[in-house]
Amino acid sequence: MQRILKAPMMLRKVSCIATLLVLLPVVSAVVTLRPVSTIYLPYSYNGEEGLYGIDAGAVEQTGYDSATKIGYSAGDNYIHITDWSDVTTPTILERFAVDTTCNDIETCGDFVGFVLEGPRKTDDGTLHVYSLYDKASGDWTKLHEISLGSKPDMLHFSHDCRTIVVANEGEAAQNADQTEFINREGSISIIRLSVDGSTFKSTLLNFTQFNDRSDEYVARGVRYPYHGELDGANDTFAQNLEPEYITYNYDDTKAFVGLQENNAIAVVDLLADEIEDIYPLGEKSWLNLDLDASDRDDGIIFRRNDIFSIYQPDSIKYFEVDGVGYIITTNEGEFLEYELGNEEWAEDQRGNDFKAGDFAETFDNELIAKLDDDDILGRLGFSKVDGLDSSGKFEKLYFFGARGFSIFRASDIALVYDSGDEVAKIIAKFYPDVFSTDTNTDDPANETPEDLFDKRSDNQGPECESVEIGELGGRRIIFVGIDRTSAILVYSLESGEVVPTFESVYRAGGRNDTFQNLLDDRNLGDLDPDDLKFIPASASVTGVPMLMVTSSVSGTVSLYEVYDDSSPTVAQTSGFMGSRVLTPYDDRPITLGGRTADIGRCPPDVYIVAESRRMRVPDQQKQQG
């Protein structure tokens, strides 16, 4: 069923809607973001001259010490130490070259920890523990270098800063001469520091104890996609498990570790230092949800189909409501694709690559026909290892990622909330010109963000990637970073509630100038917001709560004030308007901010872009280009 129609929009339509939005005051209180500053970090240097680029590996993650107002930003080639004591003008204090890619960096108390990959992607990595940077002397003292498992992806300090858990992803790859496929086991490192930090104990946990029970876990929904198809090696269940993201419960007795590719969460008992269990995250039905699944339909076309997706979260975050633990997940989606010499293997295929004989006899023939239509499901990437019956025929179709965020109960990883199709619809209302756009441009000198409109609809769509939780005025605030549109969603949770309320959406940067010009003008925005950090008012330089956003494609670290906009304001049209998201107007009045406007005088072919009182762009946002 088609939900949003495709049609051309003339200039007179835009003018009519723009007038409506400008004249209607927004009077409801909305939690949103106010930009403070952005620093662009070099990916390399020519002497002392910084070199800047797009998706050049300048930064991936940032650790921030609120006591010294110093940030530590990790990239492929450097760790940059930045001074945020003047939040309006952050500066680079120092840079330290790293030999291999730094995937994560965090601060806690008197310590800074960061993880480096090994010389080769599949080699063991290392954890480095340093003291805080001394701004007066310029000293940054190394305390420990600790061996880890293969491809350490994230580290997380306990609340007392004495325990560090590291997720070693164990990502597979071929060797340098392309003659051997190496698939290391995923693992979890637990490092215990002494009280003064002078000594440590390291424990490495693996998943080999689950190999004999792999059939049981697969039946429950834990994914085991690769079995050695490239080299016949019969790769084990433990080799398929890829730990990636970590969160703790409040008393640090359990660590929850996201296994993105496996659509699961592992629970680690930090009292016994053992992996307690692995919990599948289940599936999401799209039968009653709207989905734009095509990059070839020349518009934002939402349809409903009897298909499914798997959650596969990137980031996860623990919180409690009335003493009950929950985990919020940002369901980015991810699929495996490997190479060995000239051979390739991938677990995905497009809808139009299925053949009639691939399906079970009970499979819906109408759905098969839609797979042949590139405007509907022909372009969507589906799993070719999920949904099979005992004879290897497809009973159900699954695609990757849930195009939103979810909340699971921590005790049994049971789903209690899912955002459904809301994220895509929010972007469609406010930033239709960059709906499911791509941040990875092949031609930065000529392509604009708008030029890449809809390019990711056939993949994972918006790709919710990062998440952070803060507090404002007694309410819990949830921030969700959207990879491709490069926007930040703001939600709130009232006391005692586990169902979030949408507050606002913010996208910095220009959209209709070339990527290169936007970089040169320092107006890229937060392309691919990988890392979000909430700074409470008590730790903020200005006494106002802040959100620090680290974005890997733009190579930036941005700071925003988080505020409750309770005064009457006028909504900006910038960010709302676009020519590709269309809803038929049927002479109804619409409501914004609790006030109703009669726009019956507009031409009958007007299409309304924004209707909800909460779905709006912050009035302070400035959009240039």
C-alpha positions as CSV (number, residue, x, y, z in Angstrom):
1,M,0.0,0.0,0.0
2,Q,1.4,3.4,-1.0
3,R,1.4,5.9,1.8
4,I,3.1,9.0,0.4
5,L,2.4,9.9,-3.2
6,K,5.0,11.0,-5.7
7,A,4.3,14.1,-7.8
8,P,6.1,17.3,-8.9
9,M,5.9,20.3,-6.6
10,M,5.8,23.7,-8.2
11,L,7.3,26.8,-6.8
12,R,3.9,28.3,-5.9
13,K,3.3,25.3,-3.6
14,V,6.5,25.8,-1.7
15,S,5.7,29.5,-1.2
16,C,2.3,28.7,0.2
17,I,3.6,26.2,2.7
18,A,6.5,28.4,3.7
19,T,4.2,31.2,4.5
20,L,2.2,28.9,6.7
21,L,5.2,27.8,8.7
22,V,6.6,31.2,9.2
23,L,3.4,32.8,10.5
24,L,2.5,30.1,13.0
25,P,4.2,30.4,16.4
26,V,5.3,27.3,18.1
27,V,4.3,27.5,21.7
28,S,4.9,24.0,23.1
29,A,8.0,23.3,25.1
30,V,10.4,21.2,23.0
31,V,13.8,19.9,24.0
32,T,16.3,20.7,21.3
33,L,19.8,21.6,20.4
34,R,21.5,25.0,20.0
35,P,24.9,25.0,18.2
36,V,27.9,26.3,20.2
37,S,31.0,25.4,18.2
38,T,32.6,22.9,15.9
39,I,36.2,22.0,15.4
40,Y,37.5,20.3,12.3
41,L,40.4,17.8,12.9
42,P,43.1,17.1,10.3
43,Y,43.5,13.6,9.1
44,S,47.2,14.2,8.5
45,Y,49.8,17.0,8.3
46,N,52.2,18.5,5.8
47,G,54.7,19.8,8.3
48,E,52.6,21.9,10.7
49,E,49.8,22.4,8.2
50,G,46.8,20.3,8.8
51,L,45.2,18.4,5.9
52,Y,41.4,18.1,6.0
53,G,39.2,15.7,4.0
54,I,35.9,14.0,3.8
55,D,35.7,10.5,5.3
56,A,39.5,10.6,5.6
57,G,39.8,8.9,9.1
58,A,40.4,12.1,11.0
59,V,38.3,11.1,14.0
60,E,36.1,8.2,15.1
61,Q,35.5,8.7,18.8
62,T,36.1,11.4,21.5
63,G,36.7,11.1,25.2
64,Y,36.1,14.2,27.3
65,D,37.3,15.1,30.8
66,S,34.9,17.6,32.2
67,A,37.3,18.5,35.1
68,T,40.0,19.8,32.8
69,K,37.8,20.6,29.9
70,I,40.0,18.6,27.6
71,G,38.9,16.3,24.8
72,Y,40.8,13.3,23.3
73,S,39.8,12.4,19.8
74,A,40.9,9.2,18.1
75,G,41.4,8.7,14.4
76,D,43.3,6.5,12.0
77,N,46.6,8.4,12.2
78,Y,46.4,10.7,15.2
79,I,45.0,11.3,18.6
80,H,44.2,15.0,18.9
81,I,44.0,16.6,22.3
82,T,41.6,19.6,22.3
83,D,40.9,22.4,24.8
84,W,37.2,23.2,25.4
85,S,37.7,25.7,28.3
86,D,36.3,28.3,25.9
87,V,33.4,26.4,24.4
88,T,32.9,28.8,21.6
89,T,36.5,28.5,20.3
90,P,37.9,25.0,20.9
91,T,41.6,24.5,20.0
92,I,44.0,21.7,19.3
93,L,46.6,21.5,22.1
94,E,48.6,18.6,20.8
95,R,48.6,15.7,18.4
96,F,50.1,12.2,18.9
97,A,50.7,9.9,16.0
98,V,49.5,6.3,16.3
99,D,50.9,3.4,14.4
100,T,47.6,1.7,13.7
101,T,43.9,2.7,13.7
102,C,42.5,3.9,17.0
103,N,38.9,2.6,17.2
104,D,37.9,4.1,20.6
105,I,39.1,6.4,23.3
106,E,37.6,7.2,26.7
107,T,38.4,9.1,29.9
108,C,37.5,8.1,33.5
109,G,38.8,9.8,36.6
110,D,42.6,10.2,36.3
111,F,42.8,7.8,33.3
112,V,42.6,7.9,29.5
113,G,42.2,4.6,27.7
114,F,42.4,3.9,24.0
115,V,42.5,0.8,21.8
116,L,44.6,0.2,18.7
117,E,44.2,-2.4,16.1
118,G,47.1,-4.7,15.4
119,P,49.5,-4.2,12.4
120,R,47.1,-6.3,10.3
121,K,43.3,-6.1,10.7
122,T,43.1,-9.7,12.1
123,D,46.0,-9.3,14.5
124,D,45.7,-8.8,18.2
125,G,45.2,-5.2,19.3
126,T,46.3,-3.4,22.4
127,L,44.8,-1.2,25.1
128,H,46.8,1.8,26.2
129,V,46.2,3.5,29.5
130,Y,47.5,7.0,30.1
131,S,47.3,9.6,32.7
132,L,45.3,12.8,31.9
133,Y,47.1,15.2,29.7
134,D,48.9,18.0,31.6
135,K,48.1,21.2,29.9
136,A,50.7,23.2,31.7
137,S,53.7,21.0,30.9
138,G,52.4,19.3,27.8
139,D,53.1,15.8,29.3
140,W,51.0,12.8,28.6
141,T,52.3,9.9,30.5
142,K,51.8,6.3,29.4
143,L,50.9,3.9,32.2
144,H,50.2,0.5,30.6
145,E,50.1,-1.3,27.2
146,I,48.0,-4.4,27.4
147,S,47.5,-7.1,24.8
148,L,43.9,-7.7,23.7
149,G,42.1,-9.9,21.2
150,S,41.6,-9.3,17.4
151,K,40.3,-5.9,16.3
152,P,39.4,-4.2,19.6
153,D,36.4,-2.0,18.7
154,M,35.3,-0.4,22.0
155,L,36.4,0.1,25.6
156,H,34.3,1.0,28.5
157,F,35.3,2.0,32.0
158,S,33.4,1.0,35.1
159,H,32.0,3.8,37.3
160,D,34.9,3.6,39.7
161,C,37.4,3.7,36.7
162,R,39.1,0.5,37.9
163,T,37.6,-2.0,35.4
164,I,37.9,-1.7,31.7
165,V,35.9,-4.0,29.4
166,V,37.0,-4.2,25.7
167,A,35.0,-5.7,22.9
168,N,37.3,-7.5,20.4
169,E,35.3,-7.8,17.2
170,G,37.5,-10.4,15.6
171,E,36.5,-9.3,12.1
172,A,37.5,-11.6,9.3
173,A,39.7,-10.7,6.3
174,Q,42.1,-12.2,3.8
175,N,45.8,-11.9,4.4
176,A,48.0,-9.4,2.6
177,D,48.8,-11.7,-0.4
178,Q,45.2,-12.8,-0.7
179,T,46.0,-16.5,-0.3
180,E,44.5,-17.1,3.1
181,F,41.2,-16.2,4.8
182,I,41.6,-15.4,8.5
183,N,38.5,-15.5,10.7
184,R,39.6,-14.8,14.3
185,E,37.2,-15.5,17.2
186,G,35.5,-12.5,18.7
187,S,36.4,-12.0,22.4
188,I,36.0,-9.8,25.4
189,S,38.8,-8.5,27.5
190,I,38.4,-7.5,31.2
191,I,41.2,-5.4,32.7
192,R,41.3,-4.7,36.4
193,L,43.5,-1.7,37.5
194,S,44.9,-1.4,41.0
195,V,43.7,1.4,43.3
196,D,46.5,3.6,42.3
197,G,46.5,2.4,38.7
198,S,50.1,1.2,38.8
199,T,49.3,-2.5,38.2
200,F,46.7,-4.5,36.3
201,K,45.2,-7.9,35.7
202,S,43.9,-8.9,32.3
203,T,41.4,-11.7,31.5
204,L,40.3,-12.7,28.0
205,L,36.9,-14.3,27.5
206,N,35.9,-16.2,24.3
207,F,32.8,-17.8,23.1
208,T,34.1,-21.3,22.4
209,Q,31.9,-22.8,25.2
210,F,28.9,-22.0,23.0
211,N,30.1,-23.9,19.9
212,D,28.5,-27.2,21.0
213,R,25.2,-25.4,21.5
214,S,25.3,-23.5,18.2
215,D,22.1,-25.2,16.8
216,E,20.2,-24.2,19.9
217,Y,21.3,-20.6,19.7
218,V,20.6,-20.4,16.0
219,A,17.1,-21.8,16.6
220,R,16.6,-19.1,19.2
221,G,17.6,-16.4,16.6
222,V,21.3,-15.8,17.1
223,R,22.8,-15.5,13.6
224,Y,25.6,-17.8,12.4
225,P,25.9,-16.6,8.8
226,Y,29.3,-17.7,7.6
227,H,30.4,-21.4,7.5
228,G,33.6,-21.2,5.5
229,E,32.1,-20.8,2.0
230,L,35.3,-19.2,0.7
231,D,37.9,-21.8,1.7
232,G,35.9,-24.7,3.1
233,A,37.3,-24.2,6.6
234,N,34.0,-24.9,8.4
235,D,34.2,-21.7,10.6
236,T,32.8,-22.2,14.1
237,F,30.0,-20.3,15.9
238,A,32.6,-18.5,18.0
239,Q,34.3,-17.3,14.9
240,N,31.1,-15.8,13.7
241,L,30.3,-13.9,17.0
242,E,31.6,-10.3,16.8
243,P,31.4,-8.2,20.0
244,E,31.2,-4.5,19.2
245,Y,29.5,-2.2,21.8
246,I,29.4,-2.3,25.6
247,T,27.2,-0.9,28.3
248,Y,27.1,-1.6,32.1
249,N,24.3,-1.9,34.5
250,Y,24.3,0.7,37.3
251,D,26.2,-1.4,39.9
252,D,28.8,-2.7,37.4
253,T,28.0,-6.3,38.0
254,K,27.0,-7.0,34.4
255,A,28.2,-5.8,31.0
256,F,26.0,-6.0,28.0
257,V,27.9,-6.5,24.8
258,G,26.3,-5.9,21.4
259,L,26.9,-8.6,18.7
260,Q,25.7,-6.5,15.7
261,E,26.1,-9.0,12.8
262,N,24.6,-11.7,15.0
263,N,21.5,-9.7,16.0
264,A,22.2,-10.5,19.6
265,I,23.5,-9.2,23.0
266,A,25.9,-11.1,25.2
267,V,25.7,-10.7,29.0
268,V,28.9,-10.8,30.9
269,D,29.0,-11.5,34.7
270,L,31.6,-9.1,36.0
271,L,31.7,-10.7,39.4
272,A,32.7,-14.1,38.0
273,D,34.4,-12.7,34.8
274,E,32.5,-15.0,32.5
275,I,30.0,-14.8,29.6
276,E,26.7,-15.6,31.1
277,D,24.5,-16.0,28.0
278,I,23.7,-14.8,24.5
279,Y,20.3,-13.3,23.8
280,P,18.8,-12.9,20.3
281,L,17.0,-9.6,19.5
282,G,14.3,-11.1,17.3
283,E,12.7,-9.9,14.2
284,K,10.6,-6.9,13.1
285,S,7.6,-7.2,10.9
286,W,6.9,-4.5,8.3
287,L,3.4,-5.7,7.4
288,N,1.8,-2.7,9.2
289,L,4.7,-0.3,8.9
290,D,5.7,2.1,6.1
291,L,9.0,1.5,4.2
292,D,10.7,3.2,1.3
293,A,12.8,0.3,0.0
294,S,14.0,1.7,-3.4
295,D,16.6,4.1,-4.6
296,R,15.1,4.0,-8.1
297,D,11.6,5.3,-7.4
298,D,12.5,9.0,-7.7
299,G,10.9,10.0,-4.5
300,I,9.9,9.1,-0.9
301,I,7.4,6.4,-1.5
302,F,6.3,4.5,1.6
303,R,4.7,1.1,1.1
304,R,3.7,-1.8,3.2
305,N,4.8,-5.4,2.5
306,D,4.8,-8.7,4.4
307,I,8.6,-8.7,5.0
308,F,10.8,-8.7,8.0
309,S,14.1,-7.2,9.2
310,I,16.6,-7.9,11.9
311,Y,17.6,-5.3,14.5
312,Q,21.4,-5.5,14.5
313,P,22.1,-2.5,16.7
314,D,25.4,-0.5,16.5
315,S,25.2,1.3,19.9
316,I,23.5,0.2,23.1
317,K,22.9,2.1,26.3
318,Y,21.6,0.9,29.7
319,F,19.2,2.8,31.9
320,E,16.7,2.1,34.7
321,V,13.1,3.1,35.3
322,D,11.8,2.4,38.8
323,G,14.6,0.0,39.5
324,V,14.1,-2.0,36.3
325,G,16.9,-2.1,33.8
326,Y,16.5,-1.4,30.1
327,I,18.8,-1.2,27.1
328,I,18.2,1.2,24.3
329,T,19.5,0.1,20.9
330,T,20.1,2.0,17.6
331,N,19.4,-0.5,14.9
332,E,21.8,0.4,12.2
333,G,22.0,-3.0,10.4
334,E,25.1,-4.7,9.0
335,F,25.8,-7.5,6.6
336,L,28.9,-9.5,5.9
337,E,30.9,-9.5,2.7
338,Y,34.2,-11.3,2.3
339,E,36.9,-11.7,-0.4
340,L,39.6,-14.3,-0.9
341,G,41.7,-13.7,-4.0
342,N,39.2,-13.5,-6.9
343,E,36.4,-15.2,-4.9
344,E,33.7,-13.2,-3.2
345,W,31.0,-14.1,-0.6
346,A,28.3,-11.9,0.8
347,E,25.2,-12.7,2.9
348,D,23.0,-10.2,1.1
349,Q,21.3,-10.1,-2.3
350,R,18.9,-7.7,-4.0
351,G,15.3,-8.6,-4.3
352,N,15.5,-8.8,-8.1
353,D,18.2,-11.5,-7.8
354,F,15.8,-14.1,-6.3
355,K,14.5,-16.8,-8.7
356,A,11.0,-18.3,-8.7
357,G,12.5,-21.6,-7.5
358,D,14.0,-20.0,-4.4
359,F,10.7,-19.9,-2.5
360,A,8.7,-22.4,-0.5
361,E,5.3,-23.4,-2.0
362,T,3.5,-21.3,0.7
363,F,5.3,-18.1,-0.3
364,D,3.1,-15.2,-1.5
365,N,3.1,-14.9,-5.3
366,E,2.2,-11.2,-5.1
367,L,5.3,-10.6,-3.0
368,I,7.4,-12.5,-5.5
369,A,6.2,-10.1,-8.2
370,K,7.1,-7.1,-6.1
371,L,10.7,-8.5,-5.9
372,D,10.9,-8.0,-9.7
373,D,9.9,-4.4,-9.4
374,D,12.8,-2.0,-8.7
375,D,10.4,0.6,-7.6
376,I,9.1,-1.6,-4.8
377,L,11.4,-4.4,-3.5
378,G,13.7,-5.2,-6.4
379,R,16.5,-3.0,-5.1
380,L,16.3,-3.9,-1.4
381,G,19.1,-5.9,0.0
382,F,17.8,-9.1,1.7
383,S,19.5,-11.8,3.7
384,K,20.1,-15.0,1.8
385,V,20.9,-17.0,5.0
386,D,17.8,-16.2,7.0
387,G,14.2,-17.3,6.6
388,L,15.0,-20.7,5.0
389,D,13.0,-23.9,5.6
390,S,14.6,-27.3,6.0
391,S,14.8,-27.8,2.3
392,G,16.6,-24.5,1.8
393,K,13.6,-22.6,0.4
394,F,12.7,-19.1,1.6
395,E,9.6,-19.0,3.8
396,K,10.2,-15.4,4.9
397,L,12.4,-12.5,3.7
398,Y,14.6,-10.5,6.0
399,F,16.5,-7.3,5.4
400,F,19.2,-5.7,7.6
401,G,18.6,-3.2,10.3
402,A,15.3,-2.0,11.8
403,R,15.5,1.7,10.6
404,G,15.0,3.1,14.1
405,F,15.7,2.4,17.7
406,S,14.3,0.1,20.3
407,I,14.2,-0.5,24.1
408,F,14.7,-4.0,25.5
409,R,14.2,-5.1,29.1
410,A,17.7,-6.0,30.4
411,S,16.8,-9.0,32.5
412,D,15.7,-11.1,29.5
413,I,16.3,-8.9,26.5
414,A,12.6,-8.7,25.7
415,L,11.4,-5.9,23.4
416,V,9.3,-3.3,25.2
417,Y,9.4,-0.5,22.6
418,D,10.3,0.1,19.0
419,S,10.2,3.3,17.0
420,G,8.5,1.6,14.1
421,D,8.7,3.7,11.0
422,E,8.8,7.0,12.8
423,V,12.5,7.9,12.1
424,A,12.1,7.8,8.4
425,K,8.9,9.8,8.6
426,I,10.5,12.5,10.7
427,I,13.3,12.8,8.2
428,A,10.8,12.9,5.4
429,K,8.9,15.8,7.1
430,F,11.9,17.9,8.0
431,Y,14.8,17.1,5.8
432,P,13.2,15.5,2.7
433,D,16.0,16.8,0.4
434,V,18.5,14.5,2.2
435,F,16.1,11.6,3.0
436,S,18.2,8.4,3.0
437,T,21.0,10.3,1.5
438,D,24.6,9.1,1.5
439,T,27.5,10.7,3.2
440,N,30.1,8.7,1.1
441,T,30.5,10.9,-2.0
442,D,32.5,9.7,-4.9
443,D,32.8,13.2,-6.3
444,P,33.0,15.8,-3.5
445,A,33.9,18.6,-5.9
446,N,30.7,18.2,-7.8
447,E,28.2,16.3,-5.7
448,T,26.0,17.8,-3.0
449,P,24.2,16.1,-0.1
450,E,20.9,16.7,-2.0
451,D,22.3,15.0,-5.1
452,L,22.6,11.7,-3.0
453,F,18.9,11.9,-2.0
454,D,17.4,8.4,-1.5
455,K,20.6,6.6,-2.4
456,R,20.4,4.5,0.8
457,S,16.8,3.5,0.8
458,D,17.7,0.2,-0.8
459,N,20.3,-0.5,1.9
460,Q,19.7,0.3,5.6
461,G,17.9,3.6,5.1
462,P,18.6,6.2,7.8
463,E,21.0,3.9,9.8
464,C,20.5,5.0,13.4
465,E,24.0,4.6,14.8
466,S,24.8,6.3,18.1
467,V,22.8,6.9,21.3
468,E,23.3,8.9,24.5
469,I,21.1,9.5,27.5
470,G,21.0,12.7,29.6
471,E,18.7,14.6,31.9
472,L,17.0,17.9,31.7
473,G,14.5,19.4,34.1
474,G,13.9,16.0,35.7
475,R,13.2,14.3,32.4
476,R,15.4,11.7,30.9
477,I,16.5,12.8,27.4
478,I,17.5,10.4,24.6
479,F,19.7,11.5,21.7
480,V,20.0,9.3,18.6
481,G,22.6,10.0,15.9
482,I,21.5,9.2,12.3
483,D,24.3,8.2,10.1
484,R,23.2,8.9,6.5
485,T,21.0,12.0,7.0
486,S,23.6,13.1,9.6
487,A,21.0,14.4,12.1
488,I,20.4,14.2,15.8
489,L,17.0,13.0,17.1
490,V,15.9,14.2,20.5
491,Y,13.4,12.2,22.6
492,S,12.2,12.5,26.2
493,L,11.1,10.0,28.8
494,E,8.8,11.2,31.5
495,S,9.4,9.8,35.0
496,G,8.3,6.2,35.3
497,E,7.9,5.9,31.5
498,V,9.7,3.6,29.0
499,V,7.9,4.9,25.9
500,P,9.8,7.9,24.5
501,T,8.2,11.1,23.2
502,F,9.7,12.8,20.1
503,E,10.9,16.3,20.9
504,S,13.0,17.6,17.9
505,V,15.4,16.8,15.1
506,Y,18.5,18.8,14.3
507,R,20.8,18.6,11.2
508,A,23.7,21.0,11.0
509,G,25.4,22.0,7.7
510,G,24.5,22.8,4.2
511,R,22.7,20.5,1.8
512,N,22.7,22.1,-1.7
513,D,26.4,23.0,-2.0
514,T,29.1,20.6,-3.0
515,F,30.8,18.5,-0.3
516,Q,34.1,20.1,-1.0
517,N,32.7,23.7,-0.8
518,L,31.0,22.8,2.5
519,L,34.3,21.5,3.8
520,D,36.1,24.6,2.7
521,D,33.4,26.8,4.2
522,R,33.4,24.7,7.4
523,N,29.7,24.0,6.9
524,L,29.7,20.2,6.5
525,G,27.7,19.6,9.6
526,D,27.9,16.4,11.6
527,L,28.4,13.8,8.8
528,D,28.0,10.4,10.3
529,P,27.6,11.2,14.1
530,D,29.5,8.2,15.5
531,D,29.8,9.3,19.1
532,L,27.5,11.3,21.4
533,K,28.4,12.4,24.9
534,F,26.1,14.2,27.3
535,I,27.7,16.8,29.6
536,P,25.4,17.6,32.5
537,A,24.9,21.2,33.6
538,S,27.0,20.5,36.7
539,A,30.0,19.6,34.6
540,S,29.4,22.2,31.8
541,V,31.6,25.3,31.4
542,T,28.5,27.4,30.9
543,G,26.3,25.7,33.5
544,V,24.0,24.6,30.6
545,P,23.9,20.9,29.7
546,M,25.7,20.1,26.5
547,L,25.9,17.4,23.8
548,M,29.3,16.6,22.2
549,V,29.0,15.1,18.8
550,T,31.9,13.3,17.1
551,S,31.4,12.7,13.4
552,S,33.7,10.5,11.3
553,V,32.9,11.5,7.8
554,S,33.1,15.3,8.4
555,G,36.0,14.8,10.7
556,T,34.5,17.1,13.3
557,V,33.7,17.4,17.0
558,S,30.7,19.7,17.7
559,L,29.2,21.1,20.9
560,Y,25.5,21.8,21.4
561,E,23.6,23.3,24.2
562,V,20.6,21.1,25.2
563,Y,17.7,23.3,26.2
564,D,14.0,23.3,26.7
565,D,12.5,25.8,24.3
566,S,9.5,26.9,26.3
567,S,9.0,30.4,24.9
568,P,6.9,31.1,21.8
569,T,9.0,31.1,18.7
570,V,8.6,31.1,15.0
571,A,9.5,27.8,13.1
572,Q,12.1,28.1,10.4
573,T,11.2,26.8,7.0
574,S,14.8,25.8,6.3
575,G,15.0,22.1,6.9
576,F,11.3,21.5,6.4
577,M,10.9,22.1,2.8
578,G,11.6,19.9,-0.2
579,S,10.1,18.8,-3.5
580,R,10.2,15.1,-2.9
581,V,8.0,14.3,0.1
582,L,4.3,14.7,-0.7
583,T,1.0,14.2,1.1
584,P,-2.2,15.1,-0.6
585,Y,-4.0,18.2,0.8
586,D,-7.7,17.7,1.3
587,D,-8.8,21.2,2.5
588,R,-8.3,20.3,6.1
589,P,-6.7,22.8,8.5
590,I,-3.5,21.7,10.1
591,T,-2.2,22.2,13.6
592,L,1.3,23.4,14.6
593,G,2.2,24.2,18.2
594,G,-1.4,23.8,19.3
595,R,-2.7,26.4,16.9
596,T,-4.9,25.7,13.9
597,A,-4.4,27.4,10.6
598,D,-6.9,27.5,7.8
599,I,-5.0,27.3,4.5
600,G,-8.0,26.7,2.3
601,R,-6.9,29.6,0.1
602,C,-3.9,27.7,-1.1
603,P,-4.1,26.1,-4.5
604,P,-5.9,22.7,-4.5
605,D,-2.7,20.8,-5.5
606,V,-0.7,21.9,-2.5
607,Y,1.0,19.1,-0.6
608,I,1.5,19.5,3.2
609,V,5.0,18.7,4.4
610,A,4.7,19.2,8.2
611,E,1.6,18.5,10.3
612,S,2.7,17.5,13.8
613,R,3.1,20.2,16.4
614,R,6.3,18.5,17.8
615,M,7.9,17.7,14.5
616,R,9.8,20.8,13.8
617,V,13.3,22.2,13.3
618,P,14.7,24.3,16.2
619,D,14.1,27.9,15.5
620,Q,17.7,28.8,16.3
621,Q,19.1,26.6,13.6
622,K,20.9,28.4,10.8
623,Q,21.1,26.6,7.5
624,Q,23.3,28.1,4.8
625,G,23.9,26.6,1.4
